[in-house]
Amino acid sequence: MTNCHALKLISSDGKKYATDCANTEIMFRIIQSIPSPKAEPFKVWLAKVGYERVKEIEDPELAQQRMKKLYEQKGYSKDWIDKRIRGISIRQNLTAEWKERGVSYEKDFAILTSEISKASFGMTPMEYKKHKNHNLRDHMTDFELIFSMLGEKVTTEISKQEKPDNFDKNKKVARRGVGVAQNARLSTEEELGRSVISQDNFLKQENREEIEEEA
């Protein structure tokens, strides 16, 4: 209970009262310390999850398989899942490259990410998230995922080639790299005669297409 903190939460009577709160990690610790047999199923589950994570450290491919399974259970298509996982890999490579080039502060990563998002789609990540009203990347359409990957991949490759050694240079590289994605998106939209930026989340779009096909 040492790590539980009292926060004022709204009660059923509409008033705020100091309430003991804990994060997920502390909640798990609390569950482990409960002597009641009723807590045993939770303890068994925690042990199982812990064992699975240890196995994934030994074999990272297991983590990827678990991720795919979770997305499938949520209703995503295998084609979308493959793009999403590839996008995660490209993003990780980009952040690793930024670290290699001296980017170390969290706010600097946020600024560079914002530069890429704003140039690619005309919105910062926060604005884009509000636009979709959902977790951003998990609700991108195929086009949105593709252009995100393109901007981040080109930025990574330019950075590896030119080796920028400070934040401002990294920022300029990011703008150039994402400019490629922006031009590709604008050309695609001109050909299609519509914006590829969708306010819908991916699952809603998939469900709508299934309904239209059935009709």
ABEGO torsion letter per residue (X at the ends): XAABBBBBBBBAAGBBBBBBBBBAAAAAAAAAABABAAAAAAAAAAAAAAAAAAAAAABAAAAAAAAAAAAAAAGBBAAAAAAAAAAAAAAAAAAAAAAAAGBABAAAAAAAAAAAAAAAAGBBAAAAAAAAGBBAAAABBAAAAAAAAAAAAAAAAAAAAAGBABAAAAAAAAAAAAAAAAAAAAAAAAAAGBBABBABBAAAAAAAAAAAAAX
